[in-house]
C-alpha cells in the first residue's frame, strides 16, 4: 500500500517542505533553534564561572534576563528602522547580530578576558532584534502558505523551539564538561551565522507595502487583536508561577531530587513536542475553539500535578499537559496571521513577542512570593484553576453573539495568489 503525501493526512507537512523558500530557510532555523537550546544551560553556567562568589546570584539572574528581555526594548525602539524589511531579511539581521554578539562572548570567555558587566551587555545586544527575527519567521510562513499548510508551518517553527529545549541542554552539558560554557555559546553563534546565510540568500521580495504604523498602534485599533494579545499574555503569565512551584513541589512534597525534576520536565517536553508536531492534523473548523480547548486542557492537566505528591499522577499530568499545550503557539499565531492586516503582520507579531516575553518573566517573578505564602502545591492548583477560568471566559466570548459569529467568520482565510515565478499553492 502506498501513501499519497500530497493528498493524505500528512499533506500539509509535505506542502510546507515542498515550498522552495521554506525548504531553504527551515534547515538554518532548526540549527539555530538547537543552538539556542544549548545556550539555555551555557548562559547561566558561564555567568557563574566569571562572577565573584558573593555576586553569582545577581549576575546569573542578569545574564539570563539579558538573553531574552531586551527583545521587548528592540521591538519598541527599532521598529521604525526595520519593519519595512522583508521577512527573510529580518531573520538574517537578527541572526547576524546574535552571531556577532555571542561570538564576542565566546572569544572573550575562552581567553579569560570576559567580565560580568561586558557579558550582560553583549547578551543584551544579541537579543535586541530577536522579536523582529521571530516575527519575520512566522510572517514568512504566512506569506508562503495558507490554510492547513500555514498552521503546519507555524507548528514546525514552534516545535523546533520546543525540541531544542529537550535536546539542547543535554548536548550542552557534554560540551561544557569537555571544553567549558564559552565554547557552547560559540557554537550557538555559529548556528545563527548559518541561519543568516540561509536567509540572506532568499530574494528580497514583499507582496505588500508595509504599514508605517507601529505594531502596538495596529493592535490597539483592532478589538480581536487586543483580545488575542491579552489572552496570550495572561495565559503565559499564569504559567510563570509553575516554573517556581514545580521544583519546590518535587523537593518538599514529593521528596525528590534534581534527577526527578529533570525526568518530569523531559516528560512535559516530549508531550509538547508530539502535540506540536500533530498540530497540522487537528480540525480547523474553529481555531478559536481549539485555542479555548488548549487553555482549558492545560489547566485541567495541571490540577493533578498540584493535588498529588506521588510520581505517576504528576508525570501523567505533565505529559498530557505538554501534549495539549504543544499546539498553542501554532494555533494562536495562526489567529494573529488571520486577523492582522497583511501589511502590518510583521510589526504585530514582533509586538506580540515583545509583550509575551516579559509576561512569562513577570509570572515567574510573582511565583516566588506566591509560593512563599501558599506553598508549592496550592500554587500549582491556583495556577490551574485560574487558567481554566481564563479559557472559560474566552470560550464564552467565542460562542456568544455577535462576537462569536464575527470571530468564526475569519476562520478560513483567503488564499494568496501565486507570484509569477512560482507554482500555485
Residue pairs with C-beta under 8 A, 6 or more apart in sequence:
3 10
5 11
5 14
6 14
6 15
9 281
11 148
12 148
12 149
12 151
12 152
12 280
13 152
13 156
13 280
15 145
15 149
15 152
15 425
16 22
16 145
16 149
16 152
16 153
16 156
17 23
17 26
19 144
19 145
19 425
20 422
21 88
21 140
21 144
21 202
22 140
22 141
22 144
22 145
22 153
24 198
24 201
24 202
25 88
25 91
25 137
25 140
25 198
25 199
25 202
26 156
27 198
28 95
28 194
28 195
28 196
28 197
28 198
28 199
29 91
29 137
29 157
29 160
29 195
29 198
30 160
31 191
31 194
31 195
32 95
32 191
32 192
32 194
32 195
33 160
33 161
33 163
33 164
34 164
34 167
34 168
34 171
34 191
35 164
35 168
35 187
35 188
35 189
35 190
35 191
35 192
36 161
36 164
36 168
36 188
36 191
37 161
37 163
37 164
37 165
37 166
37 167
37 168
37 169
37 171
37 172
38 164
38 168
38 169
38 171
38 172
38 175
38 184
38 187
38 188
39 67
39 102
39 168
39 172
39 184
39 185
39 188
40 165
40 168
40 169
40 172
41 168
41 169
41 172
41 173
41 176
41 181
41 184
42 172
42 176
42 181
42 182
42 184
42 185
42 188
43 63
43 64
43 67
43 123
43 181
43 185
44 60
44 63
44 64
45 176
45 181
46 63
46 105
46 109
46 114
46 119
46 180
46 181
46 182
46 185
47 56
47 59
47 60
47 62
47 63
47 64
47 116
47 119
48 56
48 60
49 180
49 181
50 59
50 109
50 114
50 115
50 116
50 119
51 58
51 59
51 60
51 116
55 116
59 116
59 119
59 120
62 116
62 120
63 116
63 119
63 120
63 123
65 361
66 120
66 121
66 123
66 124
66 127
67 123
67 126
67 127
68 127
68 130
68 357
68 361
69 127
69 357
69 358
69 361
70 124
70 125
70 127
70 128
71 127
71 128
71 129
71 130
71 131
71 353
71 354
71 357
72 131
72 354
72 355
72 357
72 358
73 128
74 127
74 128
74 129
74 130
74 131
74 132
74 354
75 131
75 132
75 215
75 350
75 351
75 353
75 354
76 216
76 354
78 128
78 129
78 132
79 132
79 214
79 215
79 347
79 350
80 214
82 90
82 93
82 129
82 132
83 132
83 210
83 211
83 214
83 215
83 346
83 347
83 350
84 210
85 93
85 136
86 202
86 204
86 205
86 206
87 135
87 136
87 137
87 139
87 140
87 143
87 206
87 346
88 136
88 140
88 199
88 200
88 202
88 204
89 136
89 199
89 200
89 204
90 129
90 132
90 133
90 135
90 136
90 139
90 346
91 133
91 136
91 137
91 140
91 195
91 196
91 199
92 195
92 196
92 199
92 200
93 129
93 132
93 133
94 129
94 130
94 132
94 133
94 134
94 136
95 133
95 192
95 193
95 195
95 196
95 199
96 192
96 193
96 196
97 125
97 126
97 128
97 129
98 126
98 127
98 129
98 130
98 133
98 188
98 189
98 192
99 189
99 190
99 192
99 193
99 196
100 189
101 122
101 123
101 125
101 126
101 189
102 122
102 126
102 185
102 186
102 188
102 189
102 192
103 186
103 189
103 190
103 193
104 122
105 114
105 119
105 122
105 123
105 126
105 182
105 185
105 186
105 189
106 182
106 183
106 185
106 186
106 189
107 186
108 114
108 118
108 119
108 182
109 119
109 180
109 181
109 182
109 185
110 180
110 182
110 183
110 186
114 182
130 353
131 350
131 351
131 353
131 354
131 357
132 346
132 350
134 349
134 350
134 353
135 345
135 346
135 347
135 348
135 349
135 350
135 352
135 353
136 346
137 157
138 154
138 157
138 333
138 336
138 337
138 349
139 345
139 346
139 349
141 150
141 153
141 154
141 157
141 337
142 150
142 337
142 342
142 345
143 207
143 416
144 153
144 425
145 152
145 153
145 425
146 413
146 414
146 415
146 416
146 425
147 284
147 412
147 413
147 415
148 280
148 284
149 280
149 425
150 334
150 337
150 413
151 279
151 280
151 282
151 284
151 287
151 330
151 331
151 334
152 279
152 280
152 330
154 279
154 329
154 330
154 331
154 333
154 334
154 337
155 276
155 277
155 279
155 280
155 327
155 330
157 330
158 276
158 329
158 330
158 333
159 273
159 276
159 277
159 279
159 326
159 330
161 329
162 269
162 272
162 273
162 276
162 326
163 269
163 273
165 269
166 266
166 269
166 270
166 273
172 181
172 184
175 183
175 184
175 187
176 183
176 184
205 419
207 342
207 416
207 419
208 342
208 343
209 343
210 343
210 344
210 346
210 347
211 218
211 341
211 343
211 344
211 347
213 344
213 347
214 347
214 351
215 344
215 347
215 348
215 349
215 350
215 351
215 352
216 351
218 225
218 340
218 341
218 344
218 347
218 348
219 225
219 226
219 229
219 348
219 351
220 226
222 339
222 340
224 339
224 406
224 407
224 410
225 336
225 339
225 340
225 348
227 397
228 332
228 335
228 336
228 339
229 351
229 352
229 355
231 291
231 295
231 332
231 390
231 394
232 332
232 352
232 356
232 359
233 355
233 356
233 359
234 359
234 390
235 295
235 328
235 387
235 390
236 356
236 359
236 360
236 363
237 359
237 360
237 362
237 363
237 366
238 363
238 383
238 386
238 387
238 390
239 360
239 363
239 383
239 387
240 359
240 360
240 361
240 362
240 363
240 364
240 365
240 366
240 367
241 363
241 364
241 366
241 367
241 370
241 371
241 379
241 380
241 382
241 383
242 302
242 367
242 380
242 383
243 363
243 364
243 367
244 364
244 367
244 368
244 370
244 371
244 376
244 379
245 306
245 367
245 370
245 371
245 376
245 377
245 379
245 380
245 383
246 261
246 264
246 305
246 376
246 380
247 261
248 371
248 376
249 305
249 306
249 309
249 314
249 376
249 377
249 380
250 256
250 257
250 260
250 261
250 264
251 257
252 375
252 376
253 309
253 376
253 377
254 260
254 309
254 310
254 311
254 314
256 311
260 311
263 315
264 314
264 315
264 318
265 318
267 315
267 318
267 319
267 322
268 318
268 319
268 321
268 322
269 322
270 319
270 322
271 318
271 319
271 320
271 321
271 322
271 323
271 324
271 325
271 326
272 322
272 323
272 325
272 326
273 322
273 326
274 322
274 323
274 326
275 322
275 323
275 324
275 325
275 326
275 327
276 326
276 327
276 329
276 330
277 326
278 326
278 327
279 326
279 327
279 330
279 331
282 290
282 327
282 331
283 290
284 290
284 411
285 411
286 398
286 408
286 411
287 331
287 334
287 335
287 338
287 411
288 335
288 394
288 398
288 407
288 408
288 411
289 395
289 398
290 327
290 331
291 328
291 331
291 332
291 335
291 394
292 391
292 394
292 395
292 398
293 324
293 391
294 324
294 325
294 327
294 328
294 331
294 391
295 328
295 387
295 388
295 390
295 391
295 394
296 387
296 388
296 391
296 392
296 395
297 321
297 324
297 325
298 321
298 324
298 325
298 328
298 387
299 383
299 384
299 385
299 386
299 387
299 388
299 389
299 390
299 391
300 384
300 388
301 317
301 318
301 320
301 321
301 324
302 317
302 321
302 380
302 381
302 383
302 384
302 387
303 317
303 381
303 384
303 385
304 313
304 314
304 316
304 317
305 313
305 314
305 317
305 318
305 321
305 380
305 384
306 377
306 378
306 379
306 380
306 381
306 383
306 384
307 313
307 377
307 381
308 314
308 317
309 377
333 349
336 345
336 348
336 349
336 352
337 345
337 413
338 410
338 411
338 413
339 410
340 348
340 349
367 379
370 379
370 382
371 379
374 382
397 403
397 404
397 407
398 404
398 407
398 408
415 425
416 425
418 424
418 425
